[in-house]
Amino acid sequence: MTRPARTPSGLFTLLLCLTAAGGTQADSMFPGTLSLNTTGFADSTYTGAPDDYHIGLGGQTVTYDFGPYMVVNRPGAVDFNIYEVDYGSAEFGLMEVYVSANGIDFINVSASETSLVRIAGDEVHSSNNFGRSYDLGSLDQIRYIKIDGDGSGAAGGNSGFDLDAIGAHQVVAVPEPGTYALLLAGLGLVGLATRQRRVKP
């Protein structure tokens, strides 16, 4: 009598699904997308790695969107950087910094400002005086960072804070909805395999 083919063990199936669902981690990232830009200037002015190209924010706002990635809270370490254009006077007092996981509920983290901690890719930004690092506080991870200019009026030239770029120290990829479906299917297989083993005579 031949034995029926064995169903993969529940633990093995679950490990496969968790591996598929787990996010890919990266050491640093400069976002390339804005979800809000009230300056009237091209998004590319403020996105990507620091390049000393800027338009002063005045009283306007830009909100960075990390898309399929989340900025990770690193316990005991800073989590993201903000870079101002690399000349003139440091003007970090002319803006407020907000973070959000969902793009709706924002928390002000301006008070966490500290000296710049460098990340790979910011080498064009030559002076540490024109960069600051920030912490996510009690949040585990966020997708959005909003820079709100405290200056007045329109953006332009050197009006208000001269925002160059922002960069995250560590990000993790968020699984696509289809990956969650794969995880649920895998959990279903685990349950089915367990049930079949129980009903065997």
C-alpha positions as CSV (number, residue, x, y, z in Angstrom):
1,M,0.0,0.0,0.0
2,T,1.4,3.4,-1.0
3,R,1.3,6.2,1.4
4,P,-0.3,9.5,0.2
5,A,2.0,12.4,-0.6
6,R,2.7,14.4,2.5
7,T,1.4,17.9,2.7
8,P,4.3,20.3,3.6
9,S,4.5,20.9,7.3
10,G,2.5,23.8,8.6
11,L,5.7,25.4,9.9
12,F,7.4,25.2,6.6
13,T,4.4,26.7,4.8
14,L,4.1,29.5,7.3
15,L,7.8,30.3,7.0
16,L,7.5,30.5,3.2
17,C,4.5,32.9,3.5
18,L,6.2,35.1,6.1
19,T,9.3,35.3,4.0
20,A,7.2,36.5,1.0
21,A,5.3,39.0,3.1
22,G,8.3,40.5,4.9
23,G,9.5,43.9,3.7
24,T,12.9,44.5,2.1
25,Q,15.0,46.7,4.2
26,A,17.4,49.4,2.9
27,D,20.0,51.4,4.8
28,S,19.1,54.9,3.4
29,M,16.8,56.5,0.9
30,F,16.1,60.0,-0.6
31,P,12.4,60.2,-1.6
32,G,11.5,61.1,-5.2
33,T,7.8,61.9,-4.7
34,L,5.9,64.7,-3.0
35,S,2.2,64.1,-2.1
36,L,1.8,67.9,-1.5
37,N,3.6,70.9,-2.9
38,T,2.1,74.3,-2.5
39,T,5.3,76.2,-3.6
40,G,4.3,76.4,-7.3
41,F,7.7,75.0,-8.3
42,A,8.6,71.6,-9.7
43,D,8.6,68.7,-7.2
44,S,12.1,67.8,-8.5
45,T,13.4,71.0,-6.8
46,Y,13.1,69.3,-3.4
47,T,13.4,65.6,-4.1
48,G,16.3,63.2,-4.6
49,A,19.7,63.5,-2.9
50,P,21.0,66.9,-1.7
51,D,22.3,68.8,-4.7
52,D,22.4,72.5,-3.4
53,Y,19.6,73.3,-5.8
54,H,16.6,74.9,-3.9
55,I,13.8,77.3,-3.9
56,G,13.0,79.0,-0.5
57,L,9.7,77.8,1.0
58,G,8.5,81.1,2.3
59,G,5.2,80.2,4.0
60,Q,4.6,77.2,1.8
61,T,4.5,73.4,2.4
62,V,6.0,70.3,0.9
63,T,5.1,66.8,2.0
64,Y,7.4,63.9,1.0
65,D,5.9,60.5,0.3
66,F,8.1,57.4,0.6
67,G,5.5,55.4,-1.4
68,P,5.9,51.7,-0.9
69,Y,8.5,52.3,1.8
70,M,8.3,53.2,5.5
71,V,10.9,55.2,7.4
72,V,11.9,53.0,10.4
73,N,12.3,54.2,14.0
74,R,15.8,53.2,15.1
75,P,15.9,53.0,18.9
76,G,18.6,55.2,20.3
77,A,19.5,56.7,16.9
78,V,18.2,59.4,14.6
79,D,15.8,58.5,11.8
80,F,15.9,61.1,9.0
81,N,17.8,64.2,7.8
82,I,16.7,67.5,6.4
83,Y,19.2,69.4,4.2
84,E,19.2,73.2,3.6
85,V,21.1,74.7,0.7
86,D,24.9,74.6,1.6
87,Y,25.6,78.4,2.0
88,G,24.3,81.5,3.7
89,S,22.9,81.2,7.2
90,A,21.4,78.1,8.7
91,E,17.6,78.8,8.9
92,F,16.1,75.6,10.5
93,G,14.1,77.9,12.8
94,L,12.1,79.0,9.8
95,M,10.3,75.7,9.3
96,E,8.4,73.0,11.2
97,V,8.7,69.2,10.7
98,Y,5.8,66.8,10.8
99,V,5.6,63.0,10.3
100,S,2.7,60.7,9.6
101,A,2.1,57.0,8.8
102,N,-1.1,57.6,6.9
103,G,-0.8,61.0,5.4
104,I,-3.7,62.3,7.6
105,D,-2.6,62.4,11.2
106,F,0.7,64.4,11.5
107,I,2.9,64.8,14.6
108,N,5.3,67.6,15.0
109,V,8.9,66.3,15.6
110,S,10.7,69.6,15.3
111,A,11.9,69.5,18.9
112,S,13.9,66.3,18.2
113,E,16.3,68.3,16.0
114,T,20.0,67.4,16.5
115,S,23.3,67.7,14.8
116,L,23.5,66.1,11.3
117,V,24.3,62.4,11.2
118,R,25.4,61.6,7.6
119,I,24.0,58.9,5.3
120,A,25.3,57.4,2.1
121,G,24.5,59.6,-0.9
122,D,24.6,63.0,0.8
123,E,28.2,63.7,-0.1
124,V,27.4,66.7,-2.3
125,H,26.2,68.4,0.8
126,S,29.6,69.5,2.1
127,S,28.8,71.3,5.4
128,N,27.2,69.7,8.5
129,N,26.0,73.2,9.5
130,F,23.3,73.1,6.9
131,G,21.8,69.7,7.8
132,R,19.9,68.4,10.8
133,S,18.8,65.0,12.0
134,Y,15.4,64.1,13.5
135,D,13.8,61.3,15.5
136,L,10.4,59.6,15.1
137,G,9.8,59.6,18.8
138,S,7.1,57.1,19.8
139,L,6.2,56.2,16.2
140,D,7.5,52.8,14.9
141,Q,7.5,53.9,11.3
142,I,6.2,56.6,9.0
143,R,5.6,57.1,5.3
144,Y,5.2,60.9,5.1
145,I,7.4,63.9,6.2
146,K,5.9,67.4,5.9
147,I,8.1,70.5,5.9
148,D,6.0,73.6,6.7
149,G,7.7,76.9,6.0
150,D,7.3,79.4,8.8
151,G,8.2,82.3,6.6
152,S,5.6,84.4,4.9
153,G,4.1,84.5,1.5
154,A,5.1,82.8,-1.7
155,A,8.1,80.5,-2.2
156,G,11.0,81.8,-4.2
157,G,14.6,82.6,-4.3
158,N,15.9,82.6,-0.7
159,S,12.5,83.3,0.9
160,G,12.3,81.6,4.3
161,F,13.8,78.1,4.7
162,D,16.0,77.1,1.8
163,L,15.0,73.4,1.6
164,D,17.3,71.2,-0.5
165,A,16.3,67.6,0.3
166,I,15.5,65.0,3.0
167,G,16.9,61.5,3.5
168,A,15.9,58.6,5.7
169,H,18.5,56.5,7.6
170,Q,16.6,53.2,7.2
171,V,13.5,52.2,5.3
172,V,11.5,49.0,4.9
173,A,9.4,48.0,1.9
174,V,5.6,47.6,2.6
175,P,4.2,44.4,1.2
176,E,1.7,44.8,-1.7
177,P,-1.9,43.8,-1.1
178,G,-1.3,40.6,-3.2
179,T,1.4,39.6,-0.8
180,Y,-1.0,39.7,2.1
181,A,-3.4,37.5,0.1
182,L,-0.5,35.0,-0.4
183,L,0.1,35.1,3.4
184,L,-3.6,34.4,4.1
185,A,-3.6,31.6,1.6
186,G,-0.5,30.1,3.3
187,L,-2.2,30.3,6.7
188,G,-5.2,28.5,5.2
189,L,-3.0,25.7,3.9
190,V,-1.5,25.4,7.3
191,G,-4.9,25.0,8.9
192,L,-6.0,22.5,6.2
193,A,-2.9,20.4,6.6
194,T,-3.4,20.3,10.4
195,R,-7.0,19.3,10.0
196,Q,-6.2,16.5,7.6
197,R,-3.7,15.1,10.0
198,R,-6.3,15.1,12.8
199,V,-8.9,13.2,10.8
200,K,-6.6,10.5,9.6
201,P,-7.6,7.0,11.1
